[in-house]
Amino acid sequence: MGKYNNFCYLVEGQCERKIIDTLKSNNLICAGKIIVLNVVQELVTDLFLRTIKPNTTIILVFDTDKPDVGILSKNLSTLNKSKQVKDVLCVLQVRNLEDELSRSTDVSDLKRITGSKSNKDFKTDLIREKNLYEKLNKNRFNIKTMWSQNPPEEYIQFKNDGYKIKKNTK
Amino acid sequence: MRLKLKNFLLFNDFEINMSYPKKIVGSTIPKEHLEGHPNFRYKKLIILMGANATGKTALGRMLMGIFNFIYKKEYGSIIGLIENNLIPAYFELDFVTDGSFLYRICTEVSAKPDGNYESSDVHVTVESSKILANDNYERCATRIPHTNLFANKNYISELEKIPPISWMFEYPFASEGKQRIIKPVEEELYRRYLKVVLNALDSRIQDVIKIPDAEGSYVITKNNSAVIIEKGELKSPEKLSSGTQEGIGVANMMAAMKMHASHFYYCDEKFSHIHSELEKTFLSVLVELLGPNEQLFFTTHNSDILDMDFPTHSYAFMRKDVFDNEQVSCVYASDYIKKNDVSLKTAVENDLFLTTPDSTKIFDILNE
């Protein structure tokens, strides 16, 4: 992850955007532009490909709780063919962001991180949280555990590159 | 040195700090401190970047409003900048004028639901602290006494404690064709600057000739035609390219800095029609023209400026927090980049400072 490398995250939703914004601002993962696009359900099109800088590494961050991987496979093929793209990394959330956060912190009930009243409020509170990094740390957040699980069978063809985006971790 | 804003324009709980912690070895901006006070470090150059509508121009308008308020002692200069008249508006500015005292002006304008503000709604305190030989800004600021904003009924008498201040703002669109700085004794210098700047932008421009006995009036000769600046206003602007028209404002700024006409300069996106290489060169010259105890704010969208050899602390970014009700804040590159292992331009391209606009909204137009 050198001095002049460009990265672009394609993330599932606003919660992933918030988490990645937080982690990159605190130097835990490599910095990169973030685009909200669910690569398991939506196709990557020329509309997007035309706007990315040459030699960009694309990092796909997606949940693995949907069995159909057809669109994801097609997107990988499209991205790998693009002359703008240097590399494509897959960061698999097993099975979703909430599960990843549960494993990476010492809380089983994620509402404790944000102080949310209900599970329904958790995502909204997470997005609005001003001191998310402090709150994650308060609950013993460990970046090494994040995005490190083997995926379910349907996603076994996609290698989890989570470790490649983390800084100072092997 | 530091500005706090609450409920002015798009700023709410906004703060920008213009000091920096330690001397930079090998900096291309020498003597970046108050003259005679090497520890009193202030950013002589602040390159302000950020997406559209994040407050780069608004910050300049706010500062100009405050300076006009101090200078003219008319509260109208700041009332028009209040965002919501149902709640109080507040600003606090730490600044240095003559190099020997640090001043702090605190101003609160009371809520006025009917919008009919009166002088009794404006509460001001002005306090100061003498800058000692080894002071830095932070140490000196701790000696500024705290006083009750509402104790003094007459804001004008408070403002009279502040010695004269001088400033210059150049905005996009506003100043084309208007040269605002000309004084008869300096017209020759201005003419020379105008000629150099315009010729750099358009090599067909041959000369700039002063029209005798006509204040602020010049002839710009270009091949076999001529363009007139009459009483500071460019006639037939269509005869010059957009970039060349912008050059008039650039020349204004450069000439003012050469004459040290002000201590504070705000150059707001004067280069939107000017080639990137020329913008970089003009900025380098502007920094060279900066004198002791002077400061330049320079706003731009040009990411090539990020590759220039300025201290990291010179770069600041305005951002709107999409997760927090579009709250505007200022972030500093030096808070994120401590070592030389990261290119500032790459950091911005990778959105390290969370300042990249959400360009995907533009895609929505195809669904309309």
Interface residues (C-beta under 8 A of the other chain):
Chain A: K3 Y4 N5 N6 F7 Q14 K18 D21 K24 S25 C30 A31 G32 K33 I34 I35 V36 L37 L47 F48 T51 K53 I127 R128 E129 K130
Chain B: F323 D324 Y336 D341 V342 S343 T346 A347 E349 N350 D351 L352 L354 T356 S359 T360 F363 L366
